[in-house]
Amino acid sequence: MPTMEVIRPGMLTLIQDTGRYGAGAQGLSQGGAVDLHAFCWANYLLANDANSAMLEITLGQAEFHVLQDCHIAVTGADMQPQLDGVPLPMWQSIEVRKGQRIVFGFARSGLRAYLAVQGGFKVPIILGSASCVPRNQLGGLHQGTGLEKGDTLSARQVSVSALQQQDRLSVSRQASARFIPDYNQPIQLRVIESYQQASFSDSNKQRFYSGHYTVSQETDRMGCKLAGEPIHAKVEGIVSEGIALGAIQIPPNGQPIVLLNDRQTLGGYPKLGCVARIDLPRLAQARPGTEVMFKRATLAEVIEQWQQFSRFFGLSL
């Protein structure tokens, strides 16, 4: 039986899980939730499996009709969500009833909100993932495109472990305030330099690390384009090679691009390094005009933090 109906899909609402891994050789993007922090918290609050599919709502203006009683959680950008006209608390589990309406306004901070249902949404699995990737025309209910008015979504059967926590969920499970980001703050991203860092002079690297960049309007799930002090490599291009999540490409105009989940699988621009994966969720919520700075990091430091994050949420990426 369907759990929710889409009344308004908003600017862009996509079904996402943690991503489609192992398909790069076929030219397919990874996909998955770009703000993994908010995604993981939404599933955790509902005692879902860490990879349970949910909705990624970009910019807001979405509305859903609840078709059967269930528990939900909303995390990420503050889109002033309401349940039947009453403010809906974020970053905690909430019980909703058949016939109620969930309405999202425009995002006041951040870009993307996540709406999860207990058990996760039951959607087609393609190459191991439910992730919707528009550029690949793959995933979701409409071959990679966003949800449409009239679409219905069903929740998967709730696991035994989640059922055991049902009583606690009725009271509500809530994220501690220290884990809820302030999306209005400037961003500092830690960088692990790649082997191509030798293609950049010391003066160019100094400009990069001391510079202040702003997120441009030309930013999407493929990558975050930045505007600021240009830097240049000693070469304008390289032989195309695989691109990692968070890679910092430097095109001929000298303006950095941080590659995100829907990035192309190959690229020929030199790369200064890679943004620590644990830092990428903040960039995923950065609105155009947000200030971004970079600093060098040690691999050991960011690996330890990523491992702590993965263990806490039960990720196996």
CORMO-V762860 format. One record per backbone hydrogen bond with DSSP energy under -0.5 kcal/mol. NH is the residue of the N-H (numbers start at 0). CO is the residue of the C=O. If there is no record, write none. Layout:
BEGIN
nh->NH co->CO
nh->NH co->CO
END
This chain:
BEGIN
nh->2 co->152
nh->3 co->152
nh->4 co->64
nh->5 co->150
nh->6 co->4
nh->6 co->62
nh->7 co->62
nh->10 co->59
nh->11 co->57
nh->13 co->55
nh->15 co->53
nh->19 co->29
nh->20 co->18
nh->25 co->22
nh->26 co->23
nh->27 co->22
nh->29 co->260
nh->30 co->260
nh->32 co->16
nh->35 co->33
nh->38 co->34
nh->39 co->35
nh->40 co->36
nh->41 co->37
nh->42 co->38
nh->43 co->39
nh->44 co->40
nh->45 co->41
nh->45 co->42
nh->46 co->43
nh->47 co->42
nh->51 co->48
nh->53 co->15
nh->54 co->114
nh->55 co->13
nh->56 co->54
nh->56 co->112
nh->57 co->11
nh->57 co->55
nh->58 co->56
nh->58 co->110
nh->59 co->57
nh->60 co->104
nh->62 co->7
nh->63 co->101
nh->64 co->4
nh->65 co->63
nh->65 co->99
nh->66 co->2
nh->67 co->2
nh->69 co->95
nh->71 co->93
nh->72 co->115
nh->73 co->91
nh->74 co->113
nh->76 co->111
nh->77 co->108
nh->78 co->76
nh->81 co->102
nh->82 co->85
nh->83 co->81
nh->83 co->100
nh->85 co->82
nh->87 co->80
nh->88 co->86
nh->90 co->73
nh->92 co->172
nh->93 co->71
nh->95 co->69
nh->95 co->93
nh->98 co->65
nh->99 co->96
nh->101 co->63
nh->102 co->81
nh->102 co->100
nh->103 co->61
nh->104 co->78
nh->106 co->58
nh->107 co->77
nh->108 co->77
nh->112 co->56
nh->113 co->74
nh->114 co->54
nh->115 co->72
nh->115 co->113
nh->117 co->70
nh->119 co->116
nh->120 co->52
nh->121 co->153
nh->122 co->120
nh->125 co->123
nh->125 co->128
nh->128 co->125
nh->131 co->14
nh->132 co->130
nh->132 co->137
nh->133 co->131
nh->135 co->132
nh->136 co->132
nh->136 co->133
nh->137 co->132
nh->139 co->129
nh->141 co->144
nh->143 co->138
nh->144 co->141
nh->146 co->12
nh->149 co->5
nh->150 co->147
nh->152 co->3
nh->153 co->121
nh->155 co->119
nh->162 co->158
nh->163 co->159
nh->164 co->160
nh->164 co->161
nh->165 co->162
nh->168 co->164
nh->169 co->165
nh->170 co->166
nh->170 co->167
nh->171 co->167
nh->174 co->90
nh->178 co->175
nh->179 co->176
nh->180 co->178
nh->182 co->180
nh->184 co->181
nh->186 co->290
nh->188 co->292
nh->190 co->294
nh->191 co->273
nh->192 co->190
nh->193 co->271
nh->196 co->193
nh->197 co->194
nh->198 co->195
nh->199 co->196
nh->204 co->200
nh->205 co->201
nh->206 co->202
nh->207 co->203
nh->208 co->204
nh->209 co->205
nh->210 co->206
nh->212 co->210
nh->212 co->291
nh->213 co->226
nh->214 co->289
nh->215 co->224
nh->218 co->216
nh->219 co->222
nh->223 co->257
nh->224 co->217
nh->224 co->222
nh->225 co->255
nh->226 co->213
nh->230 co->253
nh->233 co->198
nh->237 co->267
nh->240 co->266
nh->242 co->264
nh->245 co->258
nh->246 co->243
nh->247 co->272
nh->248 co->246
nh->248 co->256
nh->249 co->269
nh->250 co->248
nh->250 co->254
nh->253 co->250
nh->255 co->253
nh->256 co->248
nh->257 co->223
nh->258 co->246
nh->258 co->256
nh->259 co->221
nh->261 co->220
nh->262 co->259
nh->266 co->240
nh->271 co->247
nh->272 co->247
nh->273 co->191
nh->274 co->245
nh->275 co->189
nh->278 co->275
nh->279 co->275
nh->279 co->276
nh->281 co->278
nh->282 co->278
nh->283 co->279
nh->284 co->280
nh->284 co->281
nh->285 co->282
nh->288 co->214
nh->289 co->286
nh->291 co->212
nh->292 co->186
nh->294 co->188
nh->296 co->190
nh->301 co->297
nh->302 co->298
nh->303 co->299
nh->304 co->300
nh->305 co->301
nh->306 co->302
nh->307 co->303
nh->308 co->304
nh->309 co->305
nh->310 co->306
nh->311 co->307
nh->312 co->308
nh->313 co->309
nh->314 co->309
END
